[in-house]
Amino acid sequence: MGRVLVLAAALVVAACSPTQSPSLLDEVTGRDYVAHAIPAYRLKAELVVAPEDIDLSIDRRVFLRDVFDRVVTGDTHQARVESWVRFLQNRIAHSAHPPMHPDGVMLTDPVWILRNRVAHCGQTNRVLIDGLTAAGYRARAVQLTSHVAAEVFYDDNWHFIDADWLNNGQFIRRPDGTLPSTAEIFEHPEYLAGLDTNSEFRDYPADVGYRNYQAYADMFRRVDLGNGILTPYYMTKIAGPEADLRLEFLSSRNAIAARAIRVRVPLAARLAPARVWPRAAASAPPRSVSAHAPSRARAAARHRGPARSARARCASCPHSMRGGAAKSAAKSAHSFLR
């Protein structure tokens, strides 16, 4: 059993608006290479973050827009998108275990992730998508064989991007240097040639298990995940500003509205609004996940415990795809879009 690290108030972001906290923006926009900045124990620990240790006062859309504006450069859409992806590739490490809430729900708070710099694919690429959305782009998640990546829309097309497994400034490109869509990559696997997807992992001060990962090219296979769901399929966040302000990323379950379409790009999945944490009064912060979670989730969390929950809820990550776990990937990936 790995070390369990319960992250408490010492790691909580100061309760202030990001526009009033240049020190917070300075902290999360630092350019130091993540592989040299994260200690080994943080990369190996099972990270459990209680909801009361998340600052509820920050408007995440304003925060992400401020971060985006500070770090992004370029005069074209492609240049600006690539600048944002490179920043996140350099900022966030892929730890051995994903940060989780005590009931086994995946943490997706962009403030926490950008400050603490560890996450898994669905978490890092959620920050990628939310930042692009805050900056005015259309973006969506892409479920691959056992990995969650992203697409962004500009110049009348969708373009594949990945801030987690692709690192050190790497992108999948067409021969002319532009970014293809996921569907194009499935049709042109030669676009994957020459990628060194483990380069960042080799720089870490601790082994996060990357030698057991499947090959990145294997993510671009058509796989039936069960219930007629074929990869690749797409997930579009439909939470509006009010839901974001209520911190929908803390919800414990999502209702999935999806239909399988067995064509080249077989599934478009949209998420129904999820249960949300209420915006707490300053004198009465939420004290427990179990007070808000459905009874089945509470029972599952009690039965599994944080460590097993972390593995079960992040089955979309490649190192978790063992023992037939691939069929749970679709369900697990949906927590990405809280």
C-alpha positions as CSV (number, residue, x, y, z in Angstrom):
1,M,0.0,0.0,0.0
2,G,1.4,3.4,-0.9
3,R,1.7,6.3,1.4
4,V,-1.6,8.2,1.9
5,L,-1.1,11.9,2.2
6,V,-4.1,13.9,3.5
7,L,-3.7,17.4,2.3
8,A,-5.1,19.9,4.8
9,A,-5.4,23.6,5.3
10,A,-1.7,24.3,4.7
11,L,-2.2,23.8,1.0
12,V,-5.5,25.7,0.7
13,V,-5.4,28.8,-1.6
14,A,-6.0,32.1,0.1
15,A,-9.6,33.1,0.2
16,C,-9.6,36.1,-2.2
17,S,-10.5,36.9,-5.8
18,P,-7.7,36.0,-8.2
19,T,-7.9,39.5,-9.6
20,Q,-7.1,40.7,-6.1
21,S,-4.3,38.2,-5.5
22,P,-1.3,38.7,-7.8
23,S,0.7,36.5,-5.5
24,L,-1.6,33.5,-6.3
25,L,-1.3,34.2,-10.1
26,D,2.5,34.6,-9.6
27,E,2.5,31.2,-7.9
28,V,0.5,29.2,-10.4
29,T,2.1,30.7,-13.5
30,G,5.7,29.9,-12.5
31,R,7.7,28.4,-15.4
32,D,9.9,26.0,-13.4
33,Y,9.9,22.5,-14.9
34,V,7.5,20.3,-12.9
35,A,9.7,17.2,-13.0
36,H,12.3,19.2,-11.0
37,A,9.8,21.0,-8.7
38,I,7.8,18.1,-7.2
39,P,9.3,16.0,-4.4
40,A,9.3,12.3,-4.8
41,Y,6.9,11.6,-1.9
42,R,4.3,13.8,-3.6
43,L,4.5,11.9,-6.8
44,K,4.1,8.6,-5.0
45,A,1.6,9.4,-2.3
46,E,-2.2,8.7,-2.5
47,L,-3.5,12.2,-2.2
48,V,-6.8,12.7,-0.3
49,V,-8.2,16.3,-0.3
50,A,-11.2,17.1,1.9
51,P,-13.8,19.4,0.4
52,E,-13.5,21.8,3.3
53,D,-9.9,22.3,2.3
54,I,-10.9,23.8,-1.1
55,D,-11.3,27.6,-1.2
56,L,-14.9,28.3,-2.3
57,S,-14.4,32.1,-2.8
58,I,-12.6,32.1,-6.1
59,D,-14.6,32.3,-9.4
60,R,-12.9,29.6,-11.4
61,R,-13.7,31.1,-14.8
62,V,-12.2,34.5,-13.8
63,F,-9.2,32.7,-12.3
64,L,-8.6,30.6,-15.4
65,R,-9.1,33.5,-17.8
66,D,-6.5,35.5,-15.7
67,V,-4.0,32.6,-15.9
68,F,-4.6,32.1,-19.6
69,D,-4.1,35.8,-20.4
70,R,-0.9,35.8,-18.4
71,V,0.8,32.8,-19.9
72,V,-0.5,32.6,-23.5
73,T,1.4,34.2,-26.4
74,G,0.9,34.1,-30.1
75,D,-1.0,35.9,-32.9
76,T,-2.9,32.8,-34.3
77,H,-5.4,30.4,-32.7
78,Q,-3.0,27.6,-33.1
79,A,-0.1,29.5,-31.5
80,R,-2.3,30.5,-28.6
81,V,-3.7,27.1,-28.0
82,E,-0.3,25.5,-28.2
83,S,1.1,28.1,-25.7
84,W,-1.7,27.1,-23.2
85,V,-1.0,23.4,-23.7
86,R,2.7,23.8,-23.2
87,F,2.2,25.7,-20.1
88,L,0.1,22.9,-18.6
89,Q,2.4,20.2,-19.8
90,N,5.2,22.0,-18.0
91,R,3.1,22.9,-14.9
92,I,1.3,19.6,-13.9
93,A,2.9,16.2,-13.2
94,H,1.2,12.8,-13.7
95,S,1.5,11.4,-10.2
96,A,1.3,7.7,-9.3
97,H,-2.2,8.2,-7.8
98,P,-4.8,10.9,-8.8
99,P,-5.9,13.5,-6.2
100,M,-9.2,12.3,-4.8
101,H,-11.9,13.4,-2.3
102,P,-12.4,11.1,0.7
103,D,-15.4,9.3,-0.9
104,G,-13.3,8.3,-3.9
105,V,-14.5,11.1,-6.2
106,M,-11.9,12.5,-8.5
107,L,-10.8,16.1,-7.6
108,T,-11.1,18.5,-10.6
109,D,-10.6,21.9,-9.0
110,P,-8.3,23.9,-11.3
111,V,-7.0,26.2,-8.5
112,W,-5.9,23.2,-6.4
113,I,-4.4,21.4,-9.4
114,L,-2.5,24.4,-10.7
115,R,-1.2,25.1,-7.3
116,N,-0.2,21.6,-6.2
117,R,0.9,20.5,-9.7
118,V,-0.2,16.8,-9.6
119,A,-3.1,15.2,-11.4
120,H,-4.1,12.4,-13.9
121,C,-5.2,12.6,-17.5
122,G,-8.9,13.5,-16.9
123,Q,-7.9,16.1,-14.3
124,T,-5.1,17.9,-16.3
125,N,-7.1,17.9,-19.5
126,R,-10.1,19.2,-17.6
127,V,-8.0,22.2,-16.6
128,L,-6.9,22.5,-20.2
129,I,-10.5,22.5,-21.5
130,D,-11.8,24.8,-18.8
131,G,-9.0,27.3,-19.5
132,L,-9.8,27.3,-23.2
133,T,-13.5,27.7,-22.5
134,A,-12.8,30.6,-20.1
135,A,-10.8,32.2,-22.9
136,G,-13.7,31.9,-25.4
137,Y,-12.9,28.7,-27.2
138,R,-15.0,25.6,-27.7
139,A,-13.3,22.6,-26.2
140,R,-14.3,19.0,-25.3
141,A,-13.0,15.9,-23.8
142,V,-12.1,12.8,-25.9
143,Q,-12.2,9.3,-24.4
144,L,-9.7,7.1,-26.1
145,T,-8.9,3.4,-25.4
146,S,-7.8,4.1,-21.8
147,H,-6.9,7.8,-21.7
148,V,-8.8,11.1,-21.7
149,A,-7.4,13.8,-24.0
150,A,-9.1,16.9,-25.5
151,E,-10.1,18.8,-28.6
152,V,-10.4,22.5,-29.3
153,F,-12.3,24.1,-32.1
154,Y,-10.9,26.9,-34.2
155,D,-10.5,27.6,-38.0
156,D,-13.7,25.6,-38.6
157,N,-12.2,22.3,-37.4
158,W,-11.6,20.3,-34.2
159,H,-7.9,19.8,-33.2
160,F,-6.5,17.2,-30.9
161,I,-4.5,18.3,-27.8
162,D,-3.2,16.6,-24.7
163,A,-1.5,18.3,-21.7
164,D,-1.0,15.1,-19.7
165,W,0.6,12.2,-21.6
166,L,2.1,14.4,-24.3
167,N,4.7,16.5,-22.6
168,N,7.8,18.7,-23.2
169,G,6.0,20.7,-25.9
170,Q,4.9,17.6,-28.0
171,F,1.9,17.7,-30.2
172,I,0.5,15.3,-32.8
173,R,0.8,17.1,-36.1
174,R,0.0,16.8,-39.8
175,P,2.9,17.0,-42.2
176,D,2.3,20.7,-42.7
177,G,2.6,21.3,-38.9
178,T,-1.1,21.9,-38.1
179,L,-3.0,20.0,-35.5
180,P,-5.3,17.2,-36.8
181,S,-8.6,16.1,-35.2
182,T,-8.9,12.9,-33.3
183,A,-10.8,11.3,-36.2
184,E,-7.9,12.2,-38.5
185,I,-5.4,10.6,-36.2
186,F,-7.4,7.3,-36.3
187,E,-7.2,7.5,-40.1
188,H,-3.5,8.5,-40.1
189,P,-1.6,6.6,-37.4
190,E,1.6,7.7,-39.1
191,Y,1.0,11.1,-37.4
192,L,2.0,9.4,-34.1
193,A,5.5,8.5,-35.3
194,G,8.4,10.1,-33.5
195,L,6.6,10.9,-30.2
196,D,8.5,10.4,-27.0
197,T,5.6,10.3,-24.6
198,N,7.6,9.1,-21.6
199,S,10.3,11.8,-21.6
200,E,8.9,13.8,-18.7
201,F,8.3,10.6,-16.6
202,R,12.0,9.7,-16.9
203,D,12.9,13.1,-15.4
204,Y,10.8,12.5,-12.2
205,P,12.6,11.9,-8.9
206,A,10.3,8.9,-8.3
207,D,9.0,6.1,-10.5
208,V,5.2,6.6,-11.1
209,G,4.9,3.3,-12.9
210,Y,5.1,4.6,-16.5
211,R,6.9,1.4,-17.7
212,N,3.7,-0.5,-17.2
213,Y,1.7,1.9,-19.3
214,Q,0.3,0.9,-22.7
215,A,1.8,2.5,-25.7
216,Y,0.4,5.9,-26.6
217,A,-0.4,4.7,-30.1
218,D,-2.6,2.0,-28.5
219,M,-4.9,4.7,-27.3
220,F,-6.0,5.2,-30.9
221,R,-7.8,1.9,-31.3
222,R,-11.5,1.4,-31.7
223,V,-12.6,-0.4,-28.5
224,D,-16.1,-1.3,-27.3
225,L,-16.2,-0.1,-23.7
226,G,-19.6,-1.8,-23.1
227,N,-23.2,-0.7,-23.7
228,G,-22.5,0.0,-27.3
229,I,-20.0,2.8,-26.4
230,L,-17.1,2.8,-28.9
231,T,-13.9,4.9,-28.8
232,P,-13.3,7.6,-29.6
233,Y,-16.2,9.4,-28.1
234,Y,-16.7,13.0,-27.0
235,M,-17.9,14.7,-23.8
236,T,-19.0,18.3,-23.7
237,K,-19.4,20.1,-20.5
238,I,-22.8,21.8,-20.3
239,A,-22.5,23.4,-16.9
240,G,-23.2,27.1,-17.0
241,P,-21.6,30.0,-15.0
242,E,-24.0,29.4,-12.1
243,A,-23.1,25.8,-11.8
244,D,-19.4,26.7,-12.0
245,L,-19.9,29.2,-9.2
246,R,-21.5,26.4,-7.1
247,L,-18.4,24.4,-7.6
248,E,-19.9,21.6,-9.7
249,F,-16.5,19.9,-9.7
250,L,-17.3,18.7,-6.2
251,S,-20.4,16.7,-7.2
252,S,-20.3,13.0,-6.3
253,R,-22.2,11.6,-9.3
254,N,-23.2,12.6,-12.8
255,A,-26.2,11.5,-14.8
256,I,-25.0,10.5,-18.3
257,A,-27.1,11.3,-21.3
258,A,-25.4,9.6,-24.2
259,R,-26.3,7.5,-27.3
260,A,-24.1,5.2,-29.2
261,I,-23.7,5.9,-32.9
262,R,-21.7,3.2,-34.7
263,V,-20.0,5.4,-37.3
264,R,-16.4,6.7,-37.7
265,V,-16.8,9.0,-34.8
266,P,-19.3,7.0,-32.9
267,L,-20.5,8.8,-29.9
268,A,-21.2,12.3,-28.7
269,A,-21.9,12.3,-25.0
270,R,-23.3,15.3,-23.1
271,L,-23.6,15.4,-19.4
272,A,-26.8,16.2,-17.5
273,P,-26.4,18.7,-14.7
274,A,-24.8,17.0,-11.7
275,R,-25.4,17.2,-7.9
276,V,-23.4,20.1,-6.6
277,W,-22.0,21.3,-3.4
278,P,-23.9,24.4,-2.1
279,R,-21.9,27.6,-1.8
280,A,-21.3,27.6,1.9
281,A,-21.6,30.5,4.2
282,A,-18.3,31.7,5.7
283,S,-19.3,30.6,9.1
284,A,-20.4,27.1,8.1
285,P,-18.1,25.4,5.6
286,P,-19.2,22.0,4.3
287,R,-17.7,19.4,6.7
288,S,-18.2,16.1,5.0
289,V,-18.7,14.6,1.6
290,S,-21.0,12.1,3.1
291,A,-23.5,14.8,4.1
292,H,-24.1,15.5,0.4
293,A,-23.3,12.3,-1.4
294,P,-25.9,9.7,-2.5
295,S,-26.3,6.8,-0.1
296,R,-24.8,4.4,-2.7
297,A,-21.7,6.5,-3.0
298,R,-21.3,6.7,0.8
299,A,-21.6,3.0,1.1
300,A,-19.1,2.4,-1.7
301,A,-16.6,4.9,-0.1
302,R,-16.9,3.2,3.3
303,H,-16.4,-0.2,1.7
304,R,-13.5,0.6,-0.6
305,G,-11.6,3.3,1.3
306,P,-9.7,6.1,-0.4
307,A,-6.9,4.0,-2.0
308,R,-9.1,1.6,-3.8
309,S,-11.5,4.3,-4.8
310,A,-8.7,6.2,-6.4
311,R,-7.9,3.3,-8.6
312,A,-11.5,2.5,-9.4
313,R,-12.4,6.1,-10.3
314,C,-9.4,6.7,-12.5
315,A,-9.7,3.6,-14.6
316,S,-9.4,5.7,-17.8
317,C,-5.7,6.2,-17.0
318,P,-3.6,3.6,-18.8
319,H,-1.8,2.2,-15.8
320,S,-5.2,1.2,-14.3
321,M,-6.3,-0.8,-17.3
322,R,-5.7,-4.2,-15.9
323,G,-7.9,-7.2,-15.3
324,G,-10.6,-6.2,-17.7
325,A,-10.8,-2.7,-16.3
326,A,-11.2,-1.2,-19.7
327,K,-15.0,-1.5,-19.6
328,S,-15.1,0.8,-16.6
329,A,-13.2,3.5,-18.4
330,A,-16.2,5.2,-19.9
331,K,-17.9,5.4,-16.5
332,S,-14.8,6.7,-14.8
333,A,-14.0,9.3,-17.4
334,H,-17.4,10.9,-16.9
335,S,-16.1,12.3,-13.6
336,F,-13.8,14.4,-15.8
337,L,-16.6,16.9,-16.6
338,R,-17.9,17.8,-13.2
